[in-house]
């Protein structure tokens, strides 16, 4: 649909202060044209402030912002070649879907038949052909979200901004709509900057993820890089939940390391690690439990279990701290107070900061 080439986004040493509070201390990043990049992090990490500066809703206190190579640092929102999909959708309740989509075109001077045809094309693009006559109240949450996306795309922006776009949808609908947004972005090739606090959402839609903490970039990379090779305990736990275990690397041989975790000896792949103390990020489903026998090296005691249909969640007290474990065996779950032997799979384990 879009006739406008996707634009790059560059932040050069951007700082944003609110009075005496520095929300963004010194941010530099580059987003390549035609990619979907997610700003991810907990509340207060600076991701929404970063998006608002890109949209022109806030201005930096220092530094520069460029879109498609053009310095837009101090330009108002209506002079930037971006469109935004808001968390609340921000649809006009008294307008039909078609009128909502056409509104931005008409405000920019495109009227009548051309505006209507382009709005109809945009609705077709998001799977709402023939539904232009419906008011927002006559649409489901997912359909309203797609109208909001169509309204943003019809303006053919260099960059599409999405601010927590799925937070008002239920879990099943979130999965479906995030897939639709990703497929649309890949098909049309526009640049998208997506803000969320939901790790699963970020993993599912992104070419690159930028995890923010305290207004700074904690780590950036592909979803697999961040999940498999977390740079810190914060990243390991934030990207899909992880147990952080202290260990000792006792031997390295042909790309594998032998680690000792409180008596558990485990061999695992490694790229660049040294002998001595280290930390492991261990995903809950990488831990195997079975009733302990005499001589088992690393043991613990189950202090809580919860049946969740297709798996059982355990909390296990160990000498390395309490572990969160997801077990696949639901027919004969282990009971609280059971002493268990702990072993590890290779899938779902990584050295932190390696």
C-alpha positions in Angstrom: 0.0 0.0 0.0 2.6 2.5 1.1 4.2 4.7 -1.6 6.6 6.3 1.0 10.0 4.6 1.5 10.4 3.4 5.0 12.6 5.7 7.1 15.4 5.1 9.5 15.4 6.4 13.0 18.4 7.8 14.8 18.8 9.1 18.4 22.0 11.0 18.9 22.9 11.5 22.6 19.4 12.3 23.5 18.6 13.5 27.1 15.2 14.2 28.5 14.7 15.9 31.9 11.5 16.8 33.7 12.5 19.4 36.2 15.2 17.9 38.4 14.4 14.3 37.2 16.4 12.9 34.3 14.1 10.3 32.5 16.6 9.7 29.6 20.2 10.4 30.6 22.0 9.9 27.2 20.4 7.7 24.6 21.9 6.8 21.2 20.3 4.2 19.0 19.7 3.5 15.3 16.7 1.7 13.8 17.2 0.5 10.2 14.5 1.2 7.6 11.9 -1.6 7.1 12.4 -3.2 10.5 10.1 -3.6 13.5 12.0 -2.7 16.7 10.5 -3.0 20.1 11.3 -0.9 23.1 10.8 -3.2 26.0 11.1 -2.7 29.8 9.2 -2.3 33.1 7.2 0.7 34.0 9.3 3.8 34.4 12.2 2.5 32.3 11.9 5.4 29.7 10.4 3.5 26.7 7.2 5.6 26.5 9.2 8.9 26.9 11.5 7.7 24.1 8.5 7.0 21.8 6.8 10.3 22.7 10.0 12.2 21.7 10.1 10.3 18.4 6.4 11.3 17.8 7.0 14.9 18.6 4.8 14.8 21.7 7.8 15.6 23.9 11.0 17.4 22.9 14.5 16.4 24.0 16.4 18.5 26.5 19.6 17.8 24.6 20.7 15.7 21.6 19.2 15.1 18.1 16.5 12.9 16.6 16.6 12.1 12.9 13.9 10.4 10.8 14.9 9.3 7.3 18.0 11.4 7.7 16.1 14.5 8.5 16.6 16.4 11.8 13.2 16.5 13.4 14.4 17.2 16.9 12.3 20.4 17.5 9.6 19.8 14.8 6.0 19.5 16.1 4.2 16.2 15.8 2.2 17.3 12.7 5.4 18.0 10.7 7.0 14.6 11.2 6.4 11.8 8.8 5.2 9.4 11.5 1.8 7.9 12.5 0.9 6.6 15.9 -1.3 3.8 17.1 -2.4 4.6 20.7 -3.0 2.2 23.6 -6.6 3.5 23.8 -7.1 3.3 20.0 -8.4 7.0 20.2 -11.2 6.3 17.7 -14.0 8.9 17.3 -17.1 7.1 18.7 -19.6 9.1 16.5 -17.7 8.3 13.3 -17.9 5.1 11.2 -14.8 3.0 10.8 -14.4 4.5 7.3 -14.7 8.0 8.6 -12.2 7.3 11.3 -9.6 6.0 8.8 -10.3 8.9 6.4 -10.0 11.6 9.1 -6.3 12.0 8.9 -6.3 12.2 5.1 -9.0 14.9 5.2 -7.1 16.9 7.8 -4.1 16.9 5.5 -6.1 18.2 2.6 -7.1 15.0 0.8 -10.9 15.1 0.3 -13.8 13.3 -1.3 -13.4 10.3 -3.5 -9.7 9.9 -3.1 -9.9 10.0 0.7 -12.7 7.5 0.7 -11.0 5.1 -1.7 -7.7 5.2 0.2 -9.6 4.6 3.5 -11.4 1.6 2.0 -8.1 0.2 0.7 -6.6 0.6 4.2 -9.5 -1.2 5.8 -9.2 -4.0 3.3 -5.5 -4.2 4.1 -6.2 -5.0 7.7 -9.0 -7.5 7.0 -12.0 -5.2 7.5 -13.3 -4.9 4.0 -17.1 -4.2 4.0 -17.1 -3.0 7.6 -16.5 0.7 7.0 -20.0 1.6 7.9 -19.8 0.3 11.5 -19.3 2.5 14.5 -16.4 1.6 16.9 -19.0 0.4 19.5 -20.2 -2.1 16.9 -16.7 -3.7 16.6 -14.8 -6.1 18.8 -11.7 -5.0 20.5 -9.5 -6.6 17.9 -11.4 -5.0 15.1 -11.1 -1.6 16.8 -7.4 -2.1 17.0 -7.2 -2.9 13.3 -9.2 0.3 12.5 -6.6 2.2 14.5 -3.8 0.6 12.6 -5.5 1.3 9.2 -5.9 5.0 10.2 -2.2 5.2 10.9 -1.1 3.3 7.8 -3.4 5.3 5.4 -1.2 8.3 5.9 1.8 6.3 4.4 4.3 7.4 7.1 8.0 6.7 7.0 7.7 5.3 10.6 4.7 3.7 12.3 4.7 4.1 16.1 2.7 1.6 18.3 2.3 2.5 22.0 1.2 -0.7 24.0 -1.2 -1.4 21.2 -2.6 -4.7 22.6 -2.9 -4.0 26.3 -6.7 -3.6 26.1 -7.2 -7.0 24.5 -7.6 -10.4 26.2 -4.8 -12.9 26.0 -6.1 -15.0 23.1 -7.0 -11.9 21.0 -3.5 -10.4 21.8 -1.9 -13.4 20.3 -3.9 -13.1 17.1 -3.6 -9.3 16.6 0.1 -9.3 17.3 0.5 -11.9 14.5 -1.6 -9.7 12.2 0.6 -6.7 12.9 3.8 -8.6 12.3 2.5 -10.1 9.1 1.3 -6.7 7.9 4.7 -5.1 8.7 6.6 -7.8 6.9 4.3 -7.6 3.8 4.4 -3.8 3.5 8.0 -3.3 4.7 7.3 -0.2 6.8 9.5 0.8 9.7 7.8 0.3 13.1 8.7 1.2 16.6 6.7 -0.8 19.1 6.5 -0.1 22.8 5.4 -2.8 25.3 6.2 -4.2 28.7 5.1 -7.7 27.6 8.1 -10.0 26.9 6.1 -12.6 24.9 4.7 -9.8 22.7 8.2 -8.4 22.0 9.6 -11.9 21.2 6.8 -12.6 18.8 6.8 -9.5 16.7 10.3 -8.0 16.7 13.3 -7.9 14.3 15.3 -6.2 17.2 14.5 -5.7 20.8 15.9 -2.8 22.9 15.5 -3.5 26.6 15.5 -0.3 28.6 16.3 0.1 32.3 16.5 3.5 34.1 16.3 5.4 30.8 19.3 3.5 29.3 19.7 0.6 26.9 20.4 -2.5 29.0 20.8 -4.7 26.0 19.7 -4.8 22.4 19.6 -7.6 19.8 17.4 -10.1 18.1 14.8 -11.9 20.2 17.0 -15.1 20.2 20.1 -13.2 21.2 18.4 -11.6 24.2 16.7 -14.8 25.3 19.7 -17.1 24.8 22.5 -14.8 25.8 21.3 -12.3 28.4 23.9 -9.7 29.3 22.8 -9.4 32.9 20.6 -11.0 35.6 18.0 -8.3 34.9 17.8 -9.2 31.2 17.7 -13.0 32.0 14.8 -12.6 34.4 12.9 -10.0 32.4 13.2 -11.9 29.1 10.9 -14.9 30.0 11.7 -15.5 33.6 14.9 -17.3 34.7 16.6 -18.7 37.8 20.0 -17.1 38.3 22.4 -19.7 39.7 26.0 -19.1 40.9 28.4 -21.8 39.6 32.0 -22.5 39.1 33.5 -23.3 35.7 35.9 -26.2 36.5 37.0 -27.2 33.0 36.8 -26.0 29.4 37.3 -28.4 26.5 36.5 -28.1 22.8 33.7 -25.4 23.1 32.1 -27.0 26.2 32.4 -26.0 29.9 32.0 -28.2 32.9 30.2 -26.3 35.7 29.7 -27.2 39.4 26.4 -25.9 41.0 26.5 -27.0 44.6 27.6 -30.5 43.8 25.8 -30.8 40.4 28.3 -31.3 37.6 26.9 -30.3 34.3 28.6 -30.0 30.9 27.2 -27.3 28.5 28.2 -25.4 25.3 30.2 -22.2 25.7 31.8 -19.6 23.4 34.0 -17.4 25.6 34.1 -18.2 29.3 37.0 -18.4 31.8 37.6 -20.9 34.6 36.3 -19.8 38.0 33.1 -18.2 39.3 30.2 -17.5 36.8 26.4 -17.1 36.7 23.9 -19.1 34.8 20.4 -18.1 33.6 18.3 -21.3 33.9 14.8 -21.2 32.4 12.1 -22.9 34.5 11.6 -25.7 32.0 15.3 -26.5 31.8 15.3 -28.0 35.3 14.5 -31.7 35.8 13.2 -33.0 39.2 12.9 -36.5 40.5 12.7 -38.0 44.0 16.2 -37.9 45.6 18.3 -40.9 46.3 21.4 -41.2 48.4 24.4 -39.7 46.8 22.6 -37.2 44.6 24.7 -34.1 44.3 22.3 -31.1 44.1 19.0 -31.6 46.0 16.1 -29.5 47.2 12.7 -29.7 48.8 9.5 -28.8 47.1 7.7 -26.1 49.1 4.9 -25.4 46.7 3.3 -26.9 43.6 0.4 -25.7 41.3 -1.4 -27.7 38.6 -2.0 -25.6 35.5 -3.5 -28.1 33.1 -0.7 -28.9 30.7 2.1 -28.4 33.3 2.9 -28.2 37.0 4.7 -25.2 38.5 7.0 -25.9 41.5 8.9 -23.8 44.0 11.9 -25.7 45.2 14.1 -24.7 48.2 17.8 -25.4 47.5 21.2 -24.3 48.8 21.4 -22.0 45.8 18.1 -20.3 46.7 14.5 -21.0 45.8 14.0 -22.2 42.2 11.0 -21.8 40.0 10.5 -25.0 37.9 8.0 -25.9 35.2 7.4 -29.7 35.0 5.7 -31.3 32.0 4.4 -34.4 33.9 0.9 -33.7 35.2 -0.3 -37.3 35.8 1.9 -37.9 38.9 3.0 -34.5 40.2 5.6 -34.3 42.9 4.1 -33.3 46.3 5.2 -30.5 48.7 7.8 -31.6 51.2 9.3 -34.1 48.7 13.1 -34.0 48.6 14.2 -34.0 44.9 17.3 -34.4 42.9 17.9 -31.6 40.5 19.5 -31.9 37.0 19.6 -29.7 34.0 18.9 -29.8 30.3 21.2 -27.9 27.9 18.3 -26.1 26.2 17.3 -23.1 28.2 20.6 -22.5 30.0 23.1 -19.7 29.3 26.0 -18.0 30.9 25.0 -14.5 31.9 27.1 -11.8 30.3 29.0 -14.2 28.1 
